[in-house]
Amino acid sequence: MKINLILLPFEENARLPPISLGYIGVLLKNQGYEVKLIDLNLETNIPDSDINLVASTTEDYYNCPLLNIESIIDCLKKIKDLRKPIILIGPHGTSTPEHFQDYADYIVIGEPEITSLELIKALTNKKDIKKVRGIHFRYKSKFITTSPRPPIYDLDSLPFPDRSLMKINEYVNPVCKNHPFTVIITSRGCPYQCTFCFKGVYGTIWRKRSPENVVNELIEIKRKYNIKEIWFRDDLFLLDKPRIIKICDGIIKNNLDLSWSCQARVDNLDYETLNKMKQAGCYTLSLGIESASQKILNNIKKGINLEKVINAVNLCKKLGIRTRGYFIIGFPGETKETINESLGFAKSLDLDYFMISLMTPYPNTEIFENAFKEGIIKERSWESSLKYAGQIHTEFTFEELIKMKRKLYSKYYLRYSYIIKRLTPSKIDILYHGLIPFIRQFLVKKFRGKRI
């Protein structure tokens, strides 16, 4: 039986490998299925198959899903014209399956790997589909949702994603120093209570792969695909510090010569761990700072204070690790004053990369559900996420926030002090990764699937 694994197109500067489809692909191949991976960001032709499994976004955007809903639906309609069963995976269908049931025959809710495998085996062998946990589908004259599937607790039980299905050299991440690069996920789930983060796919229970399992994947991709850089995309890569030390020791012991980056909470850092990471090839750390207003940080239940942010950035600077600070504007209670506070704070930190997003209320997050209860958001849908981005208890319109975002980039990056410090051979590439995306903000006026 032929199975197509299809990644839908999305509008982002980075072209990221569909690791979730790589996991599903290897599971299916191990069961004897003929599998092809079609990334519609790289190609347009969809070959004939018996089943089309479609990912609405890459695994990298499970916690901050893209809002190209019109594009998702348009592509699903075209794939439906092929008249083969469609299985939809990803955060969009997970959160609001009823909104996609006209475009997909089966919608996977939550972690997709085991559910997808069981569903395809049931379809192949004409077994009772109702016994497959974690799916939404039409049964007789109505739609039903089967019982939830528990998280995959033993992540080591999953084989490594099959990157032979992917066009490794065609994936580009503008923030990486070296290519080819790939993405690795070493843990899943997040127990923190941030009100704006979508957790529908991986949930709130943190689960980790063993250090040995992670290092073995690194060895495989280095030797088999000559990967030069890794982007660890865990939400909480540094939560278990002894595990990180062992992973770093494995990288060093095996002479993998990899450059890599990851993201971390500012309260998960210490000198010993960061120093070991630096020795193992880590050169950039992404920090979720969100706002310089302590009141806003408290309201969104971030669980950090500005002192922890300062300490984290200073630790990175001491070790020569670059810093990428993520800020969000448009939280409930946001004002021009709080936005300017965030800009001033970012300047004082002298972050290498200053990244800004608009607060987007995703379905099933606390911010979204509170606004829904208050009657601000009228419909529980992904279209509402875009419609009310940055406009829940703020004084701004969407257009005003977009203009402000562009102005913030200008004020941060077009500073003499920022540029002059990075006009050295070891740092000149920072200008490329900082200034070029900023310029694109002016030339490409898009916001997660919408053109303004």
C-alpha positions, 0 to 999 in steps of 0.5 A: 500500500502506498502512503503519501506524507504531505506537508502543507505550504506555509509562509515563513523565512525558514524552510524546516524539515518535517520531523513529525512526518519523518517519525511517521514515515519510519514507523510505516516503512517498518510495517512494510508500507511504501512511503513518500514524503511530499513537502509542498514548500519544495515541490507541487506534484502529489503522486498517486497513493492509497492514503494521503496523510497531511500535516498542517504545519511542521513539528516546530510550530506545534506550540505556536501554530501558523495561521495560514488557515485559508491556505490549509483549507485550499490545499486540503480541497485540492488533495481531496480531489484526488479521491483518496482518504485524507488523514490530517495531523497537527495542532489545527485539527487537534484543537478544532476538528469540527472545522476541518471535518469537511476537508479530511476523512480522519483527524488525528488529535494530539501526538500523531505518530502511534495514532497515525500508524494504528489508523492506517493499519486499521484502514488497510486491514478493514478493522473497526476504526472506532477502536483507534484512540485519538481520532475524529471522523464520520461514523454513519450519519454523524461525526465522533471523537474516539477516546483520548490517546495518552502521551508517549511516555517512552520516547526512546521507543520511537525510531529516529525520524527517517530523513532519507524521505526528506530533501535534506539539502533544500532546508534552510534556516537563516539563523543557522551558521552552517548547512545542511542543518536539521531539527531534533526534538529531545523532549515533549510537553510543558508543565508551565502555565503560560496563558498564551502557549498552545499545548494541544499536541504534546500536552502538559506532561514533560517527557524526555529521551535518554541522553544515549538515545539523543547522542545516537541520533546525532551520530546517525545524522552526522555520519549518514547525512553530513549534518553540520548544525542542529536546532534543538526545538524542545520547549524545555531543552534544559529542564533536566541539567544532568541529561544535558551534561551527558548529551554534551559529553556524548557530542564531545566524546564522539567528535561530532563537530556540530554547531547548535542552538536551543531555546530555554527558560531564563530560570533554567540556566547555570554557568556549569551547564552553559559552559559544557554546552559551549564546549559541545558546540552551542553558540546561540540560546533563544530566551522567551522574555515576552515583556519588560513589564513585570505586571504583564509577565505576572498576568500571563503566568510566565513565572519569571522576573526581569532580574532572572532575564538579566542574569541569564543574558549575562551568563551567555555573554560571559561564555560567548554564547549569542542571545536571541530574545523573543518578545510579544506585543499585544498582551492584555493590558499592553500599552505604548508605554509597556511596549517602549519598556520592552524595547528599552530593556532589549537595548540594555541587554544588548541582545544579538537578536531581537525577535517580536511577535504579535500576541496570538490567542490560540484556541484552548489557551487561557487567553483565548478561552477567557476572551471567549467567555467574556464575549470578546471572541465570538467563535472558537476557531483559528480564524478568530486567533488571527482576527483578535491578535493583539486586540484583547484588552489593548488600545491597539488595532491590528494594523497599528501593532504591525506598524509598531512591530516594524518600528521596533525592529528599526529602532533596535537594529538600526543603531550605531552601537548595535552595528559597530559591536558586530563589525568583527569577523566572529560576529559579522554574520549576526548582522546578516541574521539580524538585519536581513530578517528586519529588512524582510519585515518591510518588504514582505508585509505578512503576518502568519498567512495574511497579507495586510 
